[in-house]
Amino acid sequence: MHYAALGQPQDADEFITAITALQSKLRTSPDRFEQDLVEGATGGVAIVKKHGEPWIRVSPRGEQDEPESLVAIKAEIERRWGTIDPLDILKYAEFDTD
């Protein structure tokens, strides 16, 4: 039961094979990341200095489209109560329900 919940096989040989593959991946990942840093192929991740200390910098993502479900929720709120911020509704719901 616990093996299934963890997505692990119960057969010892299969388990060892899976662990060996994971160990191999964990050993090679830092080297691949270092090579990608050198090549500038990290997708905007860089190691920089901040206040004299190493710092991991991640480039901000571009603006994303608003999810359709959020658009629908906002439209229904506006239809029922006029212009109101959904965050205010959540805040008051939290106050009322503790």
OpenMM code with the backbone's topology and positions (N, CA, C; nanometers):
from openmm import Vec3, app, unit

residues = "MET HIS TYR ALA ALA LEU GLY GLN PRO GLN ASP ALA ASP GLU PHE ILE THR ALA ILE THR ALA LEU GLN SER LYS LEU ARG THR SER PRO ASP ARG PHE GLU GLN ASP LEU VAL GLU GLY ALA THR GLY GLY VAL ALA ILE VAL LYS LYS HIS GLY GLU PRO TRP ILE ARG VAL SER PRO ARG GLY GLU GLN ASP GLU PRO GLU SER LEU VAL ALA ILE LYS ALA GLU ILE GLU ARG ARG TRP GLY THR ILE ASP PRO LEU ASP ILE LEU LYS TYR ALA GLU PHE ASP THR ASP".split()
positions = [
    Vec3(0.0826, -0.1190, 0.0000),
    Vec3(0.0000, 0.0000, 0.0000),
    Vec3(0.0870, 0.1254, 0.0000),
    Vec3(0.1860, 0.1303, 0.0877),
    Vec3(0.2716, 0.2478, 0.0956),
    Vec3(0.3585, 0.2623, -0.0287),
    Vec3(0.4017, 0.1486, -0.0841),
    Vec3(0.4822, 0.1545, -0.2054),
    Vec3(0.4027, 0.2162, -0.3198),
    Vec3(0.2753, 0.1773, -0.3302),
    Vec3(0.1902, 0.2314, -0.4362),
    Vec3(0.1700, 0.3808, -0.4170),
    Vec3(0.1502, 0.4232, -0.2912),
    Vec3(0.1307, 0.5658, -0.2625),
    Vec3(0.2556, 0.6456, -0.2989),
    Vec3(0.3718, 0.5856, -0.2829),
    Vec3(0.4978, 0.6527, -0.3178),
    Vec3(0.5375, 0.6315, -0.4632),
    Vec3(0.4607, 0.5486, -0.5332),
    Vec3(0.4921, 0.5200, -0.6727),
    Vec3(0.6154, 0.4331, -0.6879),
    Vec3(0.6401, 0.3466, -0.5894),
    Vec3(0.7578, 0.2600, -0.5919),
    Vec3(0.7154, 0.1146, -0.6102),
    Vec3(0.7962, 0.0370, -0.6831),
    Vec3(0.7627, -0.1046, -0.7021),
    Vec3(0.7896, -0.1844, -0.5744),
    Vec3(0.7150, -0.2942, -0.5569),
    Vec3(0.7384, -0.3809, -0.4419),
    Vec3(0.8484, -0.4829, -0.4694),
    Vec3(0.8731, -0.5114, -0.5955),
    Vec3(0.9786, -0.6055, -0.6323),
    Vec3(1.1148, -0.5424, -0.6036),
    Vec3(1.1994, -0.6152, -0.5304),
    Vec3(1.3289, -0.5616, -0.4878),
    Vec3(1.4183, -0.5250, -0.6067),
    Vec3(1.4220, -0.6092, -0.7099),
    Vec3(1.5073, -0.5815, -0.8250),
    Vec3(1.4623, -0.4546, -0.8986),
    Vec3(1.3302, -0.4394, -0.9143),
    Vec3(1.2775, -0.3184, -0.9790),
    Vec3(1.3082, -0.1950, -0.8950),
    Vec3(1.2943, -0.2094, -0.7628),
    Vec3(1.3209, -0.0973, -0.6728),
    Vec3(1.4670, -0.0545, -0.6819),
    Vec3(1.5583, -0.1517, -0.6798),
    Vec3(1.7017, -0.1217, -0.6886),
    Vec3(1.7344, -0.0565, -0.8217),
    Vec3(1.6729, -0.1041, -0.9292),
    Vec3(1.6940, -0.0442, -1.0612),
    Vec3(1.6474, 0.1016, -1.0614),
    Vec3(1.5311, 0.1277, -1.0018),
    Vec3(1.4788, 0.2646, -0.9957),
    Vec3(1.5688, 0.3538, -0.9125),
    Vec3(1.6159, 0.3041, -0.7993),
    Vec3(1.7053, 0.3819, -0.7125),
    Vec3(1.8373, 0.4089, -0.7820),
    Vec3(1.8906, 0.3107, -0.8521),
    Vec3(2.0165, 0.3282, -0.9246),
    Vec3(2.0023, 0.4352, -1.0323),
    Vec3(1.8898, 0.4338, -1.1034),
    Vec3(1.8664, 0.5362, -1.2062),
    Vec3(1.8564, 0.6739, -1.1429),
    Vec3(1.7897, 0.6836, -1.0286),
    Vec3(1.7776, 0.8117, -0.9592),
    Vec3(1.9136, 0.8602, -0.9109),
    Vec3(1.9944, 0.7709, -0.8557),
    Vec3(2.1280, 0.8081, -0.8098),
    Vec3(2.2121, 0.8603, -0.9259),
    Vec3(2.2028, 0.7941, -1.0389),
    Vec3(2.2785, 0.8366, -1.1568),
    Vec3(2.2367, 0.9761, -1.1995),
    Vec3(2.1058, 0.9999, -1.2003),
    Vec3(2.0534, 1.1312, -1.2377),
    Vec3(2.1004, 1.2393, -1.1398),
    Vec3(2.0977, 1.2068, -1.0107),
    Vec3(2.1406, 1.3033, -0.9095),
    Vec3(2.2901, 1.3336, -0.9193),
    Vec3(2.3688, 1.2368, -0.9629),
    Vec3(2.5134, 1.2595, -0.9786),
    Vec3(2.5450, 1.3472, -1.0999),
    Vec3(2.4682, 1.3311, -1.2074),
    Vec3(2.4997, 1.4045, -1.3301),
    Vec3(2.4319, 1.5418, -1.3375),
    Vec3(2.3247, 1.5625, -1.2618),
    Vec3(2.2509, 1.6892, -1.2706),
    Vec3(2.3345, 1.8119, -1.2371),
    Vec3(2.4138, 1.8124, -1.1291),
    Vec3(2.4947, 1.9326, -1.1018),
    Vec3(2.5935, 1.9642, -1.2143),
    Vec3(2.6525, 1.8604, -1.2733),
    Vec3(2.7462, 1.8828, -1.3840),
    Vec3(2.6745, 1.9416, -1.5054),
    Vec3(2.5548, 1.8891, -1.5344),
    Vec3(2.4770, 1.9429, -1.6463),
    Vec3(2.4373, 2.0873, -1.6201),
    Vec3(2.3973, 2.1181, -1.4962),
    Vec3(2.3591, 2.2540, -1.4622),
    Vec3(2.4784, 2.3478, -1.4762),
    Vec3(2.5949, 2.3045, -1.4297),
    Vec3(2.7154, 2.3876, -1.4408),
    Vec3(2.7489, 2.4134, -1.5875),
    Vec3(2.7391, 2.3103, -1.6707),
    Vec3(2.7656, 2.3266, -1.8137),
    Vec3(2.6642, 2.4218, -1.8769),
    Vec3(2.5375, 2.4093, -1.8390),
    Vec3(2.4345, 2.4998, -1.8911),
    Vec3(2.4604, 2.6438, -1.8473),
    Vec3(2.5102, 2.6633, -1.7249),
    Vec3(2.5442, 2.7987, -1.6793),
    Vec3(2.6526, 2.8591, -1.7681),
    Vec3(2.7537, 2.7785, -1.7982),
    Vec3(2.8638, 2.8259, -1.8828),
    Vec3(2.8128, 2.8611, -2.0221),
    Vec3(2.7223, 2.7781, -2.0750),
    Vec3(2.6699, 2.7998, -2.2103),
    Vec3(2.5572, 2.9023, -2.2152),
    Vec3(2.5084, 2.9442, -2.0982),
    Vec3(2.3972, 3.0391, -2.0947),
    Vec3(2.2663, 2.9758, -2.1377),
    Vec3(2.2502, 2.8461, -2.1097),
    Vec3(2.1310, 2.7739, -2.1534),
    Vec3(2.0444, 2.7329, -2.0346),
    Vec3(2.0364, 2.8175, -1.9335),
    Vec3(1.9614, 2.7829, -1.8125),
    Vec3(1.8224, 2.8451, -1.8098),
    Vec3(1.7828, 2.9096, -1.9161),
    Vec3(1.6496, 2.9689, -1.9201),
    Vec3(1.6339, 3.0893, -1.8300),
    Vec3(1.7403, 3.1654, -1.8105),
    Vec3(1.7322, 3.2866, -1.7299),
    Vec3(1.7843, 3.2704, -1.5879),
    Vec3(1.8298, 3.1514, -1.5507),
    Vec3(1.8880, 3.1303, -1.4182),
    Vec3(2.0365, 3.1620, -1.4274),
    Vec3(2.0864, 3.2376, -1.3294),
    Vec3(2.2281, 3.2720, -1.3280),
    Vec3(2.2765, 3.2795, -1.1836),
    Vec3(2.4043, 3.2525, -1.1644),
    Vec3(2.4681, 3.2690, -1.0341),
    Vec3(2.5390, 3.4033, -1.0385),
    Vec3(2.5002, 3.4946, -0.9508),
    Vec3(2.5570, 3.6293, -0.9471),
    Vec3(2.6022, 3.6581, -0.8041),
    Vec3(2.6622, 3.7753, -0.7850),
    Vec3(2.7022, 3.8192, -0.6508),
    Vec3(2.6050, 3.9257, -0.6038),
    Vec3(2.5602, 3.9135, -0.4800),
    Vec3(2.4746, 4.0144, -0.4190),
    Vec3(2.5299, 4.0388, -0.2794),
    Vec3(2.5701, 4.1621, -0.2552),
    Vec3(2.6333, 4.1980, -0.1278),
    Vec3(2.7557, 4.1101, -0.1028),
    Vec3(2.8279, 4.0782, -0.2101),
    Vec3(2.9499, 3.9990, -0.1996),
    Vec3(2.9281, 3.8498, -0.1811),
    Vec3(2.8046, 3.8057, -0.1810),
    Vec3(2.7739, 3.6639, -0.1612),
    Vec3(2.7148, 3.6049, -0.2893),
    Vec3(2.7363, 3.4750, -0.3137),
    Vec3(2.6736, 3.4122, -0.4299),
    Vec3(2.5214, 3.4168, -0.4168),
    Vec3(2.4545, 3.4398, -0.5283),
    Vec3(2.3103, 3.4565, -0.5291),
    Vec3(2.2559, 3.3922, -0.6557),
    Vec3(2.1448, 3.3228, -0.6440),
    Vec3(2.0812, 3.2642, -0.7624),
    Vec3(1.9783, 3.3638, -0.8131),
    Vec3(1.9945, 3.4057, -0.9381),
    Vec3(1.9010, 3.5007, -0.9987),
    Vec3(1.8171, 3.4268, -1.1020),
    Vec3(1.6875, 3.4476, -1.0942),
    Vec3(1.5946, 3.3880, -1.1904),
    Vec3(1.5242, 3.5026, -1.2607),
    Vec3(1.5289, 3.5031, -1.3928),
    Vec3(1.4642, 3.6087, -1.4695),
    Vec3(1.3137, 3.6036, -1.4483),
    Vec3(1.2502, 3.7204, -1.4374),
    Vec3(1.1048, 3.7196, -1.4204),
    Vec3(1.0367, 3.6647, -1.5451),
    Vec3(0.9249, 3.5982, -1.5221),
    Vec3(0.8480, 3.5454, -1.6339),
    Vec3(0.7703, 3.6583, -1.6988),
    Vec3(0.7404, 3.6414, -1.8223),
    Vec3(0.6589, 3.7387, -1.8928),
    Vec3(0.5159, 3.7366, -1.8409),
    Vec3(0.4405, 3.8389, -1.8765),
    Vec3(0.3020, 3.8448, -1.8324),
    Vec3(0.2242, 3.7284, -1.8921),
    Vec3(0.1421, 3.6666, -1.8088),
    Vec3(0.0637, 3.5516, -1.8532),
    Vec3(-0.0820, 3.5918, -1.8706),
    Vec3(-0.1504, 3.5185, -1.9559),
    Vec3(-0.2935, 3.5414, -1.9731),
    Vec3(-0.3664, 3.5030, -1.8445),
    Vec3(-0.4718, 3.5771, -1.8149),
    Vec3(-0.5515, 3.5473, -1.6962),
    Vec3(-0.6283, 3.4176, -1.7205),
    Vec3(-0.6298, 3.3259, -1.6229),
    Vec3(-0.7018, 3.1997, -1.6411),
    Vec3(-0.8501, 3.2236, -1.6676),
    Vec3(-0.9083, 3.1409, -1.7536),
    Vec3(-1.0496, 3.1555, -1.7898),
    Vec3(-1.1403, 3.1455, -1.6674),
    Vec3(-1.1042, 3.0585, -1.5746),
    Vec3(-1.1877, 3.0418, -1.4552),
    Vec3(-1.1910, 3.1700, -1.3726),
    Vec3(-1.0792, 3.2391, -1.3623),
    Vec3(-1.0756, 3.3642, -1.2871),
    Vec3(-1.1556, 3.4728, -1.3587),
    Vec3(-1.1479, 3.4745, -1.4899),
    Vec3(-1.2272, 3.5699, -1.5684),
    Vec3(-1.3758, 3.5463, -1.5428),
    Vec3(-1.4177, 3.4190, -1.5416),
    Vec3(-1.5580, 3.3849, -1.5181),
    Vec3(-1.6019, 3.4240, -1.3775),
    Vec3(-1.5162, 3.4004, -1.2788),
    Vec3(-1.5495, 3.4364, -1.1409),
    Vec3(-1.5664, 3.5877, -1.1280),
    Vec3(-1.4723, 3.6628, -1.1846),
    Vec3(-1.4813, 3.8087, -1.1786),
    Vec3(-1.6084, 3.8598, -1.2476),
    Vec3(-1.6430, 3.7994, -1.3599),
    Vec3(-1.7629, 3.8410, -1.4332),
    Vec3(-1.8880, 3.8150, -1.3505),
    Vec3(-1.8943, 3.7008, -1.2842),
    Vec3(-2.0116, 3.6689, -1.2026),
    Vec3(-2.0204, 3.7606, -1.0805),
    Vec3(-1.9072, 3.7904, -1.0199),
    Vec3(-1.9062, 3.8834, -0.9052),
    Vec3(-1.9548, 4.0207, -0.9496),
    Vec3(-1.9042, 4.0673, -1.0627),
    Vec3(-1.9454, 4.1986, -1.1119),
    Vec3(-2.0947, 4.1991, -1.1481),
    Vec3(-2.1433, 4.0883, -1.2036),
    Vec3(-2.2845, 4.0804, -1.2381),
    Vec3(-2.3722, 4.0887, -1.1128),
    Vec3(-2.3282, 4.0208, -1.0068),
    Vec3(-2.4089, 4.0167, -0.8844),
    Vec3(-2.3960, 4.1418, -0.7989),
    Vec3(-2.2725, 4.1909, -0.7816),
    Vec3(-2.2499, 4.2976, -0.6836),
    Vec3(-2.1842, 4.4221, -0.7408),
    Vec3(-2.1640, 4.4285, -0.8690),
    Vec3(-2.0955, 4.5436, -0.9272),
    Vec3(-1.9445, 4.5263, -0.9146),
    Vec3(-1.8738, 4.6357, -0.9274),
    Vec3(-1.7285, 4.6294, -0.9238),
    Vec3(-1.6794, 4.6117, -0.7802),
    Vec3(-1.6135, 4.4985, -0.7556),
    Vec3(-1.5567, 4.4688, -0.6250),
    Vec3(-1.4370, 4.3771, -0.6475),
    Vec3(-1.3360, 4.3946, -0.5678),
    Vec3(-1.2142, 4.3155, -0.5809),
    Vec3(-1.2367, 4.1761, -0.5210),
    Vec3(-1.2094, 4.0692, -0.5969),
    Vec3(-1.2267, 3.9334, -0.5426),
    Vec3(-1.1461, 3.9103, -0.4149),
    Vec3(-1.0325, 3.9784, -0.4007),
    Vec3(-0.9532, 3.9630, -0.2797),
    Vec3(-1.0310, 4.0128, -0.1577),
    Vec3(-1.1098, 4.1199, -0.1749),
    Vec3(-1.1930, 4.1698, -0.0657),
    Vec3(-1.2971, 4.0656, -0.0258),
    Vec3(-1.3557, 3.9984, -0.1245),
    Vec3(-1.4553, 3.8957, -0.0951),
    Vec3(-1.3914, 3.7825, -0.0152),
    Vec3(-1.2737, 3.7391, -0.0565),
    Vec3(-1.2048, 3.6323, 0.0163),
    Vec3(-1.1695, 3.6768, 0.1581),
    Vec3(-1.1280, 3.8026, 0.1719),
    Vec3(-1.0924, 3.8552, 0.3029),
    Vec3(-1.2137, 3.8537, 0.3961),
    Vec3(-1.3283, 3.9032, 0.3481),
    Vec3(-1.4479, 3.9065, 0.4309),
    Vec3(-1.5021, 3.7663, 0.4575),
    Vec3(-1.4877, 3.6770, 0.3624),
    Vec3(-1.5294, 3.5383, 0.3847),
    Vec3(-1.4438, 3.4760, 0.4958),
    Vec3(-1.3160, 3.5063, 0.4961),
    Vec3(-1.2263, 3.4568, 0.6004),
    Vec3(-1.2670, 3.5136, 0.7367),
    Vec3(-1.2977, 3.6415, 0.7419),
    Vec3(-1.3423, 3.7029, 0.8676),
    Vec3(-1.4696, 3.6362, 0.9189),
    Vec3(-1.5640, 3.6117, 0.8277),
    Vec3(-1.6934, 3.5551, 0.8683),
    Vec3(-1.6833, 3.4096, 0.9106),
    Vec3(-1.5943, 3.3344, 0.8500),
    Vec3(-1.5853, 3.1911, 0.8781),
    Vec3(-1.4717, 3.1556, 0.9729),
    Vec3(-1.3881, 3.2541, 1.0020),
    Vec3(-1.2728, 3.2352, 1.0906),
    Vec3(-1.1848, 3.1212, 1.0412),
] * unit.nanometer
topology = app.Topology()
chain = topology.addChain("A")
for resn in residues:
    res = topology.addResidue(resn, chain)
    for name in ("N", "CA", "C"):
        topology.addAtom(name, app.Element.getBySymbol(name[0]), res)
